[in-house]
Amino acid sequence: MKFLILKGIKQNLINNFFLNGKKTKLENFFLKSIKFLQKTYYKNHVMFIKQSVLQTKPILSIIKIKRSNNASKEIPFVVAPNKRVFLSIQKQKNLIKVSSKEGFKKIYPKLIIKLCKIKNLDESLYKQVHKQAFSVKKYANFRWF
């Protein structure tokens, strides 16, 4: 199985999607979902998972800093490349929690396919955050970390 290529992404997925502290249970669900993905779509599952992570990677984000007198200041910043994968997996986790009526085995492959079909990043999940970050941009306070 070409699962060794995904070793880093697999570990991040398993660490983020923990089910009641049971890692082996989640690994079994993850393997079943990959098998389901391979049976329904005759393409390489590694390509699907990598593409879904790439499509949901955030480039910009906003931090709200609270000051005294209940005034808050929004500061846009560019997300570090090593944290982008983590944030995209967090976004996938939140999307699965929203639609958790079915089992993980059937939801995760559908989510991966849905995320791979996104043609343009401007139309994806982070369009609002990017618009807000660019509209707020105060270059004196723009963070590059």
Legacy VTK file of the C-alpha trace (Angstrom):
# vtk DataFile Version 3.0
C-alpha trace
ASCII
DATASET POLYDATA
POINTS 145 float
0.000 0.000 0.000
1.237 3.473 -0.798
0.404 4.597 2.707
4.030 5.265 3.613
4.013 8.381 1.422
1.321 9.866 3.632
3.093 9.100 6.894
3.434 12.739 8.004
-0.093 13.704 6.989
-1.436 10.469 8.475
0.133 11.230 11.858
-1.300 14.757 11.826
-4.739 13.423 10.910
-4.703 10.805 13.644
-3.440 13.244 16.267
-6.181 15.749 15.409
-9.093 13.325 14.996
-8.639 11.376 18.255
-11.796 9.522 19.350
-12.084 9.449 23.139
-8.315 9.064 23.452
-8.232 5.816 21.448
-5.664 5.999 18.676
-6.101 2.459 17.342
-9.840 2.916 16.907
-9.268 6.000 14.793
-6.546 4.275 12.745
-9.015 1.502 11.902
-11.667 4.044 10.873
-9.095 5.919 8.808
-7.951 2.759 6.989
-11.571 1.751 6.328
-12.335 5.183 4.940
-9.310 4.968 2.619
-10.423 1.519 1.428
-13.910 2.905 0.821
-12.354 5.785 -1.129
-10.352 3.363 -3.278
-13.380 1.173 -3.987
-15.640 4.017 -5.029
-13.061 6.015 -7.000
-10.465 4.107 -8.975
-7.764 6.705 -8.551
-4.862 6.953 -6.165
-6.020 7.789 -2.615
-2.712 9.526 -1.852
-3.387 12.072 -4.572
-6.890 12.722 -3.233
-5.742 13.304 0.349
-2.834 15.548 -0.656
-5.089 17.587 -2.930
-7.716 18.034 -0.200
-5.060 19.249 2.251
-3.621 21.628 -0.348
-7.037 23.067 -1.195
-7.865 23.906 2.428
-4.504 25.406 3.402
-4.953 28.910 4.786
-2.452 31.518 3.643
-3.635 34.390 5.790
-5.265 34.515 9.179
-6.388 37.156 11.645
-5.554 37.500 15.338
-7.757 39.533 17.631
-5.813 41.189 20.434
-7.849 42.556 23.302
-6.700 45.746 24.903
-7.941 47.539 27.948
-11.368 49.189 27.862
-12.721 46.193 25.903
-11.213 47.448 22.656
-9.920 44.748 20.351
-7.511 45.089 17.464
-7.435 42.754 14.473
-4.024 41.967 13.027
-3.681 39.957 9.798
-0.680 37.659 9.464
0.766 35.192 7.007
0.585 31.653 8.358
3.913 29.815 8.594
4.250 26.973 6.048
4.638 24.276 8.706
1.401 25.348 10.419
-0.680 25.438 7.237
-1.083 21.649 7.110
-2.147 21.576 10.748
-4.743 24.311 10.178
-6.126 22.606 7.070
-6.574 19.361 9.019
-8.301 21.325 11.795
-10.679 22.766 9.184
-11.449 19.279 7.864
-12.110 18.125 11.419
-14.582 20.963 11.961
-16.350 20.133 8.694
-16.724 16.497 9.740
-18.123 17.464 13.154
-20.782 19.587 11.468
-22.045 16.668 9.372
-21.494 13.750 11.764
-24.829 11.972 11.147
-23.090 9.242 9.147
-20.014 7.331 10.226
-16.456 8.582 9.801
-15.874 5.815 7.262
-18.386 7.326 4.818
-18.083 11.020 5.681
-14.310 11.416 5.307
-14.033 10.101 1.704
-16.971 12.293 0.639
-15.314 15.307 2.271
-12.003 14.575 0.538
-13.699 14.335 -2.865
-15.681 17.506 -2.206
-12.508 19.398 -1.273
-10.632 18.075 -4.321
-13.340 19.367 -6.660
-12.826 22.964 -5.563
-11.413 24.613 -8.656
-10.357 27.966 -7.343
-8.985 28.822 -3.919
-10.786 32.183 -4.067
-14.099 30.330 -4.069
-13.100 27.942 -1.303
-13.622 27.961 2.426
-11.138 30.740 3.189
-12.494 33.408 0.866
-14.028 35.437 3.691
-10.917 35.308 5.875
-8.678 36.433 3.023
-11.021 39.262 2.076
-11.176 40.436 5.666
-7.407 40.197 6.124
-6.740 42.264 3.014
-9.372 44.843 3.907
-7.983 45.253 7.435
-4.364 45.326 6.337
-2.546 47.848 8.395
0.960 47.377 7.156
2.508 48.801 10.286
0.945 45.962 12.264
1.178 43.215 9.641
2.879 40.137 11.155
5.208 37.884 9.163
5.697 34.933 11.481
LINES 1 146
145 0 1 2 3 4 5 6 7 8 9 10 11 12 13 14 15 16 17 18 19 20 21 22 23 24 25 26 27 28 29 30 31 32 33 34 35 36 37 38 39 40 41 42 43 44 45 46 47 48 49 50 51 52 53 54 55 56 57 58 59 60 61 62 63 64 65 66 67 68 69 70 71 72 73 74 75 76 77 78 79 80 81 82 83 84 85 86 87 88 89 90 91 92 93 94 95 96 97 98 99 100 101 102 103 104 105 106 107 108 109 110 111 112 113 114 115 116 117 118 119 120 121 122 123 124 125 126 127 128 129 130 131 132 133 134 135 136 137 138 139 140 141 142 143 144
